[in-house]
Amino acid sequence: MDNQDMIQQIRQNTFPLRTKDDLQKIVDAVGERKYVLLGEASHGTSEFYTLRTELSKRLIEQKGFSFIAVEGDWPSCYHMNRYVKQYAGAYQTSIELINQFKRWPSWMWANHEIVDLMEWLKHHNSQQTEKKQIGFYGLDVYSLWESMETIIGYLEKTNAPQSQLELAKKAFACFEPYGEDEQLYGFSAWSGETDCADEVAHLLQEMQAKRQANVQEEEADLSAELNALVAVNAEKYYRSMIQGGPDSWNIRDRHMTEVLQKLSDFHGKDAKAIVWEHNTHIGDARATDMLADGMVNVGQLVREHYGKKQVFAVGFGTHKGTVIAAKAWGAQAESMNVPVAIPNSWEDLFHQVNPYDQMAIFNDQPSVFTENHGHRAIGVVYHPKNERGNYVPTRLSLRYDAFVYLEHSHALRPFEIETYEPIATFHV
């Protein structure tokens, strides 16, 4: 298609994003769908967090959504769930809550934008009955050691049968020699020197016992079960990392999808879920080069499991700005410049259409949005000088149901970094 024709078609099918009220178009487009997946093009952009917060508020208030599930560790996010519901023994201040995020990259959740969301959820829940309170949960698979420690603490606190406690301690002891070094355990398991798979599988079976009738106790039982599920799938994940290929990615996204399904089942047949994850997880993998690489993701799996008519995925992108990221895994977070989008990428095309914030909703849209163009994806490790390697070939309207484009975005405001670039655009 001629470039000018492309620009004209995109221009005719986009809406300006000038104030938070413009986001109502996306909320209206959601209709009665039960799963709304909200993406981000980086884990360190302030507007991605604030826009998702605004969309989440509206979905909760107008559409009756039940919980938010995010790309975070189950144990840490469950503390956030207890905080916003003010369960007995929960953290009493948001600062105490945020300080418990120790795992790198802590800036993803230990930031001012998330504190604003936590305080809103806490206030909202204070006006609801216990069964109507909005939950906040982590879907990810990384927290093997933290989940094991949490299970043992839970069993001790609830005076569980000694056999269960001994089983949990036995499973933990299997991992203990590796000093919370995931790669060391993965290599040892891959080489056949050790194998903790049976121990965590037996533990999961024990945790899947019938839950209590009381809401708080029932949810605590669910938490123990999902910590055991983390241990099972984390063991598989760290083992597969050593082998390379798509297996570790697929184990992780299948785990996140399974946790989402269990949360939906727990909240009942009328449950509605909001998911916060990177675009690479919530945008349908089949509309990208991930398909050829044998990779699946949450967006694809949820569509397959529940049906496309029950799912609404929103992708995000930015033309330029700043972002919080690191130069190597485990390195110090810093604010980096995001260069202007590369020519003929989706971000560049939207910039050519209109050099301001805008969005597109893909209901019977023209074929221009099914064309294959690069779409920027910034990870927690970022090298702006290698910019061409940060783009995922994407058929936009097949990957998402809507797309939010930002002309100039700004770095997230983590607590570990005290100097921020002023945010001049509207802030919701």
N, C-alpha and C positions, 0 to 999 in steps of 0.2 A: 504494500500500500504506500502511496506517495506520502512523504513526510507531512506536507501541508494538509492533506486529507486526514491523516491521523490526528494532527493537532486540532483540526476543526471538529472532528467527531468527539474527541476527549472534552473539548471546551463545551460542547453542547450537552454533555452528560455528567457535568460536575456541579457541585454547589459550593459557594464560599463558606468558610469556617471563620467567622469573625467574633462570635461570642459563644458562650457555652450553650445558649438556647438553640443554636444551629445544630447541635448534636441530637436534638429531638428527632430529626429526620431518620437517624439510625435507629433510635429507640422505636419509632413507629414502624420501621421496616422489619424489625425483629418479629412483630406480630405475636403469635402464640408459641413461638419456638421455645424449647425447654433448655437449650444449651447455647450460650453465647460465649464465644471464644475471642478474647481481646488480646491482640498481639503487641509487639513492639519490635522495632528494628535494632534496638540495642538494649542492654541492661543498665544503661547509665544516662538516660535522657529524661529530664524533668517533665516535659510535656506529655510523654507517653504515660507516665504515672498519673498526672493530674487529669488528663483526658479520660483515662480508664476509670479513675475514681468518679468523675462526673457521670460517665455512662453507667457505672455500677450503681450509683445512688438512684438514678432514674429507673433503672431496671428493677431495683428492689422496691422502690416506692410505687411505681406505676404498673409493674408487671408481676409483682409478687415473687421475685427470685429468692431462693432459700439460702444460698451460701456462695462464698467466693473460694475458689481453689487455685493455688498459684504454683509457680515453678520454684518451690522452696522446700526445705527439709520438713518432714512431718513433725519431729519433736519440737523444733523452734516455733513453727507456725501453730502448733497446738497450744503453746503458751499464749499466742496472740488470740486464739479462739477463746481460751479461758478468760483472757483479759476483757475482750469486748462483750462477753456474757457475764463478767464479774462473778465467776464461780468462786466458791470459798477457797481461800488459799492462793488465788490468782495474784499476779503482780498488781500493785496498787497505782503505779505511775507509768506513763509511756516511756520515760527514760529508763526505768528499771527493765521494762519489757524489751526495749531495743538493745540494751547492753548485753542481753543473753545471746545475741547473734555473734558467734565467734568464728564460724566456718567462713573461710574465704570463698567467694567474694562477699564479704559482709555488707558492702555498700548497697547491695540489691534490696535489702530490707531495713538496714539501719540508716534510715534517711528521713529527712523532714517531711517529704511527701507521704511516706507510709504512716508517719505519726498522725498526720491530718486525717487519713483514712481510718486509722484505729479509733481516734477520738469521735469521729462521726458515727462509726459502727457502735461504739460503746453507748453514745447518747441515743441512737436509734433503738438499740436493744433495751435500754432502760424503760422504754415506753411500750414494750411488747410483752406478751405472755411468754413463759419459758419455752413453749413449743414453737413460737413464732420468731424466736430470736435468730439473727443471721449468723451463720458460722463462717469461720476463716480457717482454711486448712492448707497444708503443704502436700504436693503430689510427688515430690522428687525421690530419688533412690539413693542418694549419696551417704545418708547418715547411719551407716552400719553400726559403728561403735556407740554412737549416741542413742540409737534405737534399742540396742541391747541393754545398755545401762538403764534406760527408761523402763524397760520391761521388768528388770529385776527390782527396781525401786517400786514399781506398781504392785508386783506380786507380794513384796514384803509389806507394803502399806495396807494391802487388802487381806492380809493373813490367808493367802492362797494355800492350797495343799502343798505339803513339803515336796511332793513328787514334781509338781510344776516348777517350784523354785529351783530345785536341783537340776531340772532339765534346762532351765534358762541359764543357770550358772555354768553348766557343762558346755552349752553352746558358746557362751561368752569366753570361757577358758580356751576354746579351740582357736579363737581369733586373737586372744591376748598376747601371744608371743610376737605378734607382728607390730605391736606398738602403734596402732592406728595408722599404719602405713599401708594404704590400699594397694599400691603397686607391688609392694613386697609380698603381700598375701596373694595377689593375683598371679604373680610369677610362680610362687610356691605351689598354688593350686593347679596352674596350667602345666607345670612340670611333673606333677604327680607326687610331690613331696608331702602335701597335706590336702585334706578335703573336709570342709566343715558343712557341706551341703546337707547331709543327713541330719545333723544336729539342729540346724535352723528350720528344716522342713518339719521335724517332729515338734519343735516349739510352736510353729504356726498352727499345727493341728490342735494343740492344747489351747491356744489363744482363741480359736474359733468356737469355743463353747458358748452356750446360750448366755445372752446378755441380761443385765438386770432390768427391772421395770422402771426404776427411777431414771429420769432423763439424764441427770449428771452422771450417775453411775453407769448407765447404758452407754453414754458417749465415752466414758473412761475405758470401758471394756472394748469399744470399737477402736479407741486409740491404741490399746495394747495389741489388739489383733493386727492393726495396720503397721505398727512398729515391727511386729514379727514378719509381716509381708515384706517390709523394707529389707529386713535381714536376709530373707530368702533371695530376693531379687538383686540386692546389692552384692551378695556373694557371687551370683551369676554374672553380674555386670563387671565386677573387678577381675574376675577370671577371664572374661571375654576380651577385656581391654588389651591384654597381652597379645592376643591372637591377631588383632587388627581387623579390618573389614567392617561391614555394617552391623555386626551382631550386637556390639555394646550399645550402639545408638538404638537399635530396635528393642533390646531388653529394657532400656530406660523408658522409651515412649510407650511400650506395652504396659510397663509397670504404672506409669502415670495414668494411663487410660483405665487400668484395672482399679486403681484407687478411686478415680472419679466415679466409676460404676458402683463401687461399694458405698461411697458417700451418697450417691443418688438413691440407692436401695435403702440406706439407713434413714434418709429423710422422707421416704414414702413415695407413692406413685405420682403424686402431684408436684414433686420436687423440681425446682429449676436451678440450674447451675451456671455461674459466671466463672470463666477460666481466664487467668492471667498467665501468659507465657510468651516466649519469644516467637516472632513470626515463623521461624523454622520449625516450631512445634505445632502451632495452631493452624497454619495455612496448609491446605491439603497437599501432601507430598507428591501426589500423582500429577500435579500441575507444575512440577519443577524437575530438575535433573536428578533429584533424589530417587525417582522411580527407576531410572536406568541403573542406579547404583545399588538397587535392592533394599532401599531404606523405606520404612513407614514412619508415620508420626501421629500425634494425638489427633490432629485435624482430620486426617484420613480415617483413622480407626473409629473415632466418634461418629463420623458420617456413616461409615459402614455399619456400625452397631445399632445406631438409633434411627438412621435414615436421614437423608439430606434435608428433608423438610422440617426436621426437628432441631437443626443446627444452624447457627448464624455466626460466621467467622469474620472478624474485622482486622485487617492488616494495617500497619502504620509505616510511614516512611518520611524521610527528611532530605532536603536538598543540600543543606550545609548547616554548620553551627559548632557546638562543642559537646563533648560527651565524657562521662567518667568511665575509665577502663584502665587496664594495666598493660605493660609491655611484655610481661611473661606470666605464666601461671604461678600464682602465689605472690607476685610482686606488689609493691605499693600502688594503690589506686591514685590516679591523677586525672586532671582535666586536660583533654586533648582536643585539638581542632579537628573538625570533620570537614574535609575539603568538599568543594562543589561536586555534585553528582557527575559521573562520567557520561559522555555523550551517548544519546540514544537509550539510556536506562529509563526505567519508569519514572524515577525521580526527576531526571532531566526533562522528559516529555511533559510532566505536570508543570515543571518550572516554565517551560516554553508556552504552555497553555495560558497560565496566569501565575505571575510571580508572587503569590500569596497563599495562605493556608486554604485548603479546600478538601472536598471529599467526594467520592463516587459511590453510588449504591448500584449493585449489579443485578437489577431485575430486568431481564430481557434486553440487555444492553447490546450495542452494536459489536461487530466482530473485532473491532480494534482492540478491545480488552482481552481477547483470546490470543493475540499475537505474543510471541516469546521475546521478552526483553529482560535485561539484567535488573535485579531488585536488591538494593543494598542490605546487607546483614552484618551488623557489628557485634562481635562477641565480647566476653569479659576480657579477653586478650585482643588487643587492637593495634594494628600498624598502618596508620594512614598512608604511609609511603608505598605500601603494597595494595593500593586501593582497588585495582582491577580484580584482585583475588577475593574481594569482599562482596561480590555480587552473585546472586543466585538466579539462573535463568528461570523466568516465571511467566506463566499465562495468568494474568492478574485476576480475571473474573472467574477462573476455574479454581484458583487457589483460595480466594476469599469471596464473601458475599458483599463486602463493602471495604473501601480503602480510604484512610485518612492521610492526607499529605500535608506536611509542614514545610514552609519555605525556609525558616531559620529556627532551629531548635537549640536548647541550652542544656548544659550539664546538670545532672541530678545533684541534689544537695545532701550528700552523706555526712554523718556526724564525724567521720574520721578526717574530713577535709573541711576546713573552716572558712576558706575563701571561695566565693562563688562569683560567676559572671552575672551581672544584673539581667533579669528576664524582662525584656521590653514588650514582648507580645502579651496578649490576654492570658491570664492565669486563672484556671477554673478550680 
